[in-house]
Amino acid sequence: QVQLVESGGGLVQPGGSLRLSCTASRNIFGINTMAWYRQAPGSQRELVAAMSNPGRPIYADSVKGRFTISRDFAKNTVHLQMSSLEPEDTAVYYCNLKYSLGSEYDYWGQGTQVTVSS
């Protein structure tokens, strides 16, 4: 079992920045993907950004050029640097970890609220 603990959400004005962090409770060996999803009220959960090891990051079109995903493999942590935030970015952001080790494993964090409003 792996626990994912998120931090960094909050209230920010349009045009502002926030940095989300998510730490896994233990090392994940082998190929794995850590990602950020978000879910706005009345909407489905959508992928924001993902990064595998090895692999290059991928982004939703709506956040390209504004958000950056990064991983600290030594600390089992994934970050999401969000800049030029827009009201449309308001959502609960969830951290996700996927890997295969015989079986498929899929873990979610508890979610952190990001609100972009003046």
C-alpha positions, 0 to 999 in steps of 0.5 A: 500500500502507498499513501500519497500526501498532497500540499500547497493548494489555496486561494490565489488571484488570477495571474498568480502562482501556486506550487503543489507537492505530493509525496509517496509514503515509500519508494516505488521501484521500477517504471512508474508514473506520477500525475496530477488530475483535477476535478471542477464542480460538475465536471469529470476528473481530467489529467493535468500533467504526468511524468513517468520514469523514464519519460518526458512530461505530458500536459493537458493543452489547457495548461501547456506553457503555464504549468510545470511538473517535476519529480524528485525521485530521491524524495518520492515527490512530484511537484506541480508549479502553476503560473498565470493561473486563471479562474478556469483552473479552479478545481480539486487537484489530485495526485496519482501514482500508477505502476505495474509489478505483476499486477496494476497499481493505482493510488490517489491522494486525498485532493487539494483545493485550488481556487483562483479568484479575485 
